[in-house]
Amino acid sequence: MERCSLTAVQLTGLRFGPGHIHDISLALLPGRLTVVIAPDERRRRLLLRLLGGAGAIASGALVYRGADQHVDLATACARDVATVRARAIVNSANLPTPRPCQTAEQAVAEAAHTTVRGAGTELRALGHGHVIGRMTGELDGPDRAVLMIAAVLLHPAPIGLIDLTNLGDGLSRAWPRIEFRLDTGRSILAVTDAVCDGLPEHAETLLLTADGTLRSTSLAAEPIAP
């Protein structure tokens, strides 16, 4: 797998008032898990959109580095941004909504560009084997949320952005599946709405505060360089 990174430096979204986020600095590196605790749903969704290259950026840098490409998504043209998104970034917040007539494993396979069999295996590993064969229109809560989580984990893109908020008790099953992907060199950011049990020891944990900034939960935070 291509080893890629995504670095945000003082990133500010082009949105003001409730849900605004600003001065966001973090680095998504190969083989690294970054967890953002974001109690506010609006800020959580906006963070995913900005990092996924789908949100309007007011200022700052969002630098993608690949084997043969170095692009600041904050200033690049729309074509270059679209190329990076299609090639290197998969975001659970931007995946297509499953069609009601699809089974759970069909929806995951389509979103992840993988096989139906592989999608079923991933759903079982996440503790949701009971949704296999059921139509997505019948699913809600964690049973629906797990579809996009499974799709991100199975997707070939080297950078994965995942919203784990609605997974409920299945969260403990998600961490080993995420760690397995980290071992292949993927960079993964996971967002939740509260402090989680069972986090991998090596994960970097950040808090998206009420004023829309990121704060490290560790005792010492190193500055992010562009």
JODA-V951020 format. One record per pair of residues at least 12 apart in sequence whose ideal C-beta (glycine too) atoms are under 10 Angstrom apart, sorted by the first residue. I is the first residue (numbers start at 1). GAP is how many residues later the second one is. Records with the same first field share a line. If there is no record, write none. Layout:
I: GAP  GAP
//
This chain:
1: 29  155  156  157  180  183  184  185
2: 28  64  65  66  67  85  86  154  155  156  157  183  184
3: 26  27  28  62  63  64  155  181  182  183  184
4: 24  25  26  60  61  62  63  65  80  83  84  85  153  154  155  181  182  183
5: 22  23  24  25  27  58  59  60  61  83  153  154  182
6: 20  21  22  23  28  45  46  47  56  57  58  59  60  67  78  82  83  152  153  155  181  183
7: 18  19  20  21  22  54  55  56  57  58  65  217  218  219
8: 15  16  17  18  19  20  39  42  43  49  52  53  54  55  65  66  206  216  218
9: 14  15  16  17  18  51  52  53  54  63  65  214  215  216  217
10: 12  13  14  15  49  50  51  64  214  216
11: 12  13  14  15  36  39  40  44  46  47  48  49  50  51  62  63  203  213
12: 12  38  45  46  47  48  62  200  201
13: 30  33  34  36  37  42  43  44  45  46  47  199
14: 36  41  42  43  44  45
15: 27  28  31  34  35  40  41  43  197
16: 42  196
17: 25
18: 22  24  25  194
19: 21  22  23  24  25  26  27  193
20: 22  23  26  38  191  192
21: 17  19  21  22  23  25  26  29  34  187  188  190  191  192  193
22: 36  37  38  189  190  191  192
23: 36  37  188  189  190  191
24: 12  22  23  26  27  36  38  182  184  188  189  190  200
25: 35  36  181  188  189  191  196  198  199  200  201
26: 21  25  163  178  180  188  190  198
27: 36  160  177  195  197  198
28: 23  36  61  130  131  132  133  158  159  160  161  176
29: 36  130  156  158  175
30: 35  128  129  152  154  155  156  157
31: 148  150  151  152  153  154  155  156  157  171
32: 150  153  154  155  156  157  170  171  172
33: 127  142  145  146  148  149  153  154  155  156  157  166  167  169  170  171  172
34: 17  127  153  154  155  156  157  169  170  171  172
35: 127  129  140  143  153  154  155  156  157  160  161  164  165  168  169  170  171  172  182
36: 12  15  125  127  153  154  155  156  168  169  170  171  172  178
37: 153  154  155  156  157  158  159  168  169  170  171  172  177  178  180
38: 125  127  153  154  155  156  168  169  170  171  176
39: 126  153  154  155  168  169  170  171
40: 153  168  169  170  172
41: 122  124  152
42: 170
43: 148  165  166  167  168  169  170
44: 49  119  121  147  148  149  164
45: 48  118  120  146
46: 47  162  166
47: 46  114  116  142  144  161  165  167
48: 43  44  45  46  113  114  115  141  143
49: 42  44  45  112
50: 12  23  24
51: 22  38  40  42  108  110  138  140
52: 21  33  37  38  39  40  41  42  107  109  137
53: 18  20  21  23  25  27  28  29  31  32  33  35  36  38  41
54: 19  27  28  31  35  37  39  40
55: 38  39
57: 15  16  17  18
58: 16
59: 15
60: 12  14  15  166
61: 12  13  14  163  165
62: 12  13  14  19  22  164
63: 12  13  162  163
64: 12  16  17  19  20  21  23  24  25  95
65: 23
66: 18  21  22  92  93
67: 91
69: 14  15  18  19
71: 12  13  17
72: 154
73: 12  16
84: 73  75
85: 72  74
86: 71
87: 69  70  71  72
88: 68  69  70  71  99
89: 66  68  69  70  71  72  98
90: 21  22  23  58  61  62  63  64  65  66  67  68  69  70  71  72  96  98
91: 57  61  64  66  68  69  70  71  72  98
92: 19  53  55  56  57  58  59  60  61  63  68  69  70  71  72  98  99
93: 55  59  68  69  70  98
94: 54  67
95: 12  13  15  16  17  52  53  56  57  60
96: 14  15  52  55
97: 14  39  50  51
98: 12  13  37  38  39  41  46  49  50  53
99: 36  37  38
100: 35  36  37  38  39
101: 34  35  36
102: 33  34  35  45
103: 13  16  17  28  29  30  31  32  33  35
104: 15  16  19  24  25  26  27  28  29  30  31  32  34  35  39  40  42  43  46
105: 12  13  14  15  16  17  18  19  24  26  27  28  29  31  42  45
106: 13  14  26  27  29  30  41
107: 12  24  28  29  32  37  40  41  43  44
108: 12  14  15  23  24  28  38  39  40  41  42  43  44  45  46  47
109: 13  41  42  45
110: 41
111: 36  37  39  40  41  43  44
112: 35  36  38  39  40  41  42  43  44  45
113: 38  41  42  43  44
114: 36  37  40  41  42
115: 39
116: 16
118: 32  36
119: 13  28  31  32  35
120: 12  13  30
121: 29  33
122: 24  27  28  29  31  32  55
123: 20  23  24  26  27  31
124: 26  49
125: 25  28  48  49  51  52  55
126: 16  20  21  23  24  27  41  44  45  47  48  50  51
127: 15  19  40  41  42  43  44  45  46  47  50
128: 14  15  16  17  18  19  21  22  39  42  45
130: 13
131: 12  13  15  16  19
140: 26
141: 25  26  27
142: 24  25  26  27  28  29
143: 23  24  25  27
144: 22
145: 18  19  20  21  22  23  25
146: 18  20  21  22  24  27  28
148: 14  15  18
149: 13  14  15  17  18  21  22  25  28  29  41
150: 12  24  27
152: 26  29  34  36  38
153: 21  24  25  27  28  33  35
154: 23  27
155: 26  31
156: 30
157: 29  30
158: 23  26  27  28  29  30
159: 27  28  29  30
160: 18  21  22  26  27  28  29  30
161: 26  27  28  29  30
162: 12  16  26  27  28  29  30
163: 26  27  28  29  30
164: 14  26  27  28  29  32
165: 25  26  27  28  29
166: 26  27
167: 23  25  29
171: 19  21  25  26  27  28
172: 24  25  26
173: 25
174: 16  18  22  24
175: 15  21  22  23  24  25  28
176: 22  24
178: 12  22  25
179: 21  23  24
182: 18  20  21
188: 15
189: 15  17
190: 13
191: 15  17
192: 13
193: 15
195: 12  22
204: 12  13  14  17
205: 12  13
206: 12  15
//
